[in-house]
Amino acid sequence: MRNYKHFSWVLVVAMMFCFVACEKEGDAPELPPYETMAMDFSKFADTKSTAMKGEAMNSAELTTMYNYFYAGVTVGVWNVVLFTKLAVPVAAFKTAFTQYPVFLGKGKWQWSYTVEGFAGQYTARLTGEVLDEDLVWEMYISKSGINAFDETLWFSGVSAKDGSNGYWVLNHSAAYPEEMLRIDWLRESDDIGSLKYTYVRELNDNRETDTFKDSYIQYGIQESEYNLYYKVHAYDETKGMFADTEIEWSQTGHFGHVKSLSQFNDNDWHCWDENGADVDCE
């Protein structure tokens, strides 16, 4: 009888330990879509006319398509700048979707892997921590090869458990491990309803005030004949001031309009048709 009671007690303790351990681990948190970090600039360039495909045109044609091309250049500048800054973190984050995480305990999971390219090999370590309402993310990256560097926190973020919204904060580099870019995102069903990049770096590489600080570009979808939009607020070095540009266009119809006081000296919309040609706004 004594041995039976002892066995029963051991069994109860073992079951309790198993229950607590299993409950603590649970399922790994779902990664936010990688599109929350990578704004899709191709939707603006996805057009059907010769002009909008960027094929060579003479100056006379360009003067009749000024509105579209000004909008395209405004977006294109951000595309180039952000690609150089986001290429490594986006590639590292995207690779995490092909990996299996390991449970570290206390609600934290870790994805570890390597990423080839960009003149070397990157070792990535992404952690995701489950809190009461949110998920907390941290990506640590090191590099071997050309311009190698030790592990550094490259970006961090917070997202809602239901995947409806969140933000990322990217650091500049291993040499300057300081906040450079904040990405706020909002998800609507399976689409990214809004994505905003804000430049938050305080000092440039020369340790002087970074005049580009607080510049931003925001992309989103809306219920309108102009169903996609960009809002741009950026420091113009040539004018020594911040300038604002609003762009709205139809992804299917390819027509759109642009508004910029600093560029057009008015607050009116300036339109283009489905072929990219300047037209009067209705």
N, C-alpha and C positions, 0 to 999 in steps of 0.2 A: 504494500500500500504506500509505503514511504517512497519507494522508487517510482511509483506511478505518479505521486504528487510532484516529485522532483522533475520527472519527465514533462509533466503538464506545464509546470512553471517555465521550464526551458523553452518549450514550444510556444508559449504565449509571448515570451520576450523576443524570440526569433521572429514571430509574426509581426509584432509591433515594430521591430527594427526594419523589417522589410517594408512595412506599410509607410513608415516615415521616409525611408530612403526613396521609395518609388514615388511618393507624393512630392518630395522635394525636387526630383529630377523633372518629371513631366515631359512635355514635348518642347523641342527647341523652338525659339521664337521665329516667326516668319520674317524674312528679310524684306525691307521696303523695296519696291521696284527700282531697278537701277536708273530708270528714267527720271526718278526724283532727283538725281544728281546731274543728269545730262540733258540739257534743254535741246529739243529737236528743232534745230534751225532749218532742216530740210523742208519743213512744211511751207516755209515762205518761198523757197526756191523751187518747189514742185509746181511747175507751170507748164503750159502747153504751147506757148508762142515762141517763135524764134528769138525774139528780144529777151524774153525771160529765161531762156536757156543759156544766156550769156554768150551767144555767138557774136562774131564781129559785126559791128554796125558803124556806119559813117557818122560824122558829127551832126549832120542834119537830122538823122533819125534820133540821135541821142537827145537833141533839144526838144523833140516832141514826146519824149518819154522821161522827162526829168523827175516827175513826182514818184514814179515807180523806182527809178534808179537811186534817188536820194534815200527812199525807204530801205532799199536793198543794201546800200552802202552802210547805212546806220546799223543795220542788223549784222552785216558782214564783218564789221570791225569787231563787234563783241564776239562773234563766232571764232575769229582767228585768235583773239586774246584769250578767251576762255579755253579753247582747245589746248593751247600750250600749257595752261595752268591745271587743266583737269584731266589730261590724257592719262597720267599715271594713276591717280586715285580712282578714276572711272574704270580703267582696265582692271585694277586690283579688286574693286568692289564687284564688278561684273563676274569675275572668276569665282567669287565666293558661292555663286548659285550652282556651281558644278561640284562643290565640296560637301563633305559631311561634317557637322560640328561635333565637338567633344564637350561633355558636361563637366564643368569645373567645380560645381557646388555653389550653394547659396544663390540659386537662380541665374547663374552666369554660364554662358556657352562660348565656345571658341572655335573659329575656323582658321586653320593654318595651311599655307600652301605657297608655292612660288609662281612668279609671273615672268615669262621671258620677254625680252624686247627692250626698246629704249636704251640701247647701248649698255646692256648689262642684265643681270638677273635680280629681280626684286623678291624679297621674302615678306609675305603679308601675314599679319595676325589680327583677325577681326574678332572682337568680343561683343556679345549681346547679353545684356542683363535685364531680367524680367522684374519690373517693379509692380506696384499695385495697379497703376493706371497706364504707365508708359513702358517703353523699351528704350534702353540706353545703349548706344553703339560707340565703339572706339576702334579705329583702324591704325595699327602700328606697322610701319614699313621700314625695312633696311635694304641696302643695295650693295651688290658686289660688282666688280668690274670698273669701268670708267666712272670717275666721280663717285666712288663708293662712299656710303655713309652708314653709321650704326643705326639701330632701331630708333625710330622717332614717331611720336604721335602725329600722323598725317591729317586725319580728320576725325571728328566725333559727331554725334547727333542724338536726337531724341525723336521717337515716333509714337503715335497712339497705337494701342494694342490692336485696334480694328483696322489699322493701316490707312486711316482717313486723312491724316495730316502729320506733319513733322518738320524738322529742320536739320541741316548739316552745317558744320563749321569747319572749313578747311584751313589748315595752317600753311604758311608760305613755303617752307622748305626745311631741310635738316639744318641748314646754316642759319635760317631765321625761323625758328619754331614758334611763330606768333600768328594770331588769327589774321586771315587775309580775306576770306570770302564766306559769307553766310548764304545758305540756300534755304528758303522757306517754300514748302510745297503743300499743295492741297489736292486730294484725290477725289474724283467723282466717278463712281462705278469703277470701270476698268481704265479710265482715262485720267491723265494728270490735268486737273481743272485749272490749276494755277501754279506757276513756278517762278520764283523771284531770286535773282542773284544780286546781292548787295556787297560792294567792296568795303571792307571794314578795317583795312590795315592803317595803323596810325602813322607809321614812319616808313619811308622808302629805304632802299639799300644803303643810301648815303646817310641814313639816320636823320633825315630832314622830314618835315611834315609832308605827308603824302596828300597832294592836292586832289587826288582821285577818290579819296575817302568819301563814303556816303553815295557814290555813284551807284546806279542800279539799272537792271533791265528786267522787266517782268513780262512773262508770256502767259496767255490764258485762252480759254474757250468761253464763248458767250452765246446767248440765244439772240441772234440777229442775222440779217443777211450777210453782215461782216462777222463771221462766226469765230474768227481768230484775231488776236490782238497782241501787240507789243507796246509797252510803255517804257521809255528810256529817259533816265535822268543822269546826265554825265557831265563831268567837268571838261570844258573846252579850253585847252591850253592856249589856242590862238587868240581867243577872246578874253581869257582870264576870268571865266565865269561858268556857272552851271547852266546847261541848256536842256530843255525838255522836248521830247518828240513822242507823238502818239501815232501808232500805225494800226489800221484795221483792214482786214481783207477777207474775201471769200475763198475758202480752200477749194471749193468745187468750181465756182464761177471765175476765179482768178482776178476779179476786179477788186479795187480797194481804194483807200485814201490815207493821207498823211497830214499831220498838223504839227507845225513847229514855228513858234514865234521868232526864234533866233535865226531860222533859215529863210522864212517867207515874209517876215516882218508883219505878220498878222496872226490872228487866232482862228483862221478859217481852215476848213478841210480842203485839201488839194487832191484831186481824184485821178485814177487811171482806169481804163477799161480792161476787158478780158485779154486784150493783146498787149497791155502795158502802155498804151498810148495815153497821153494827157487828155482829159475831157473835163468839161464843166461839171461841177457837182450839182446834183438835183436838189 
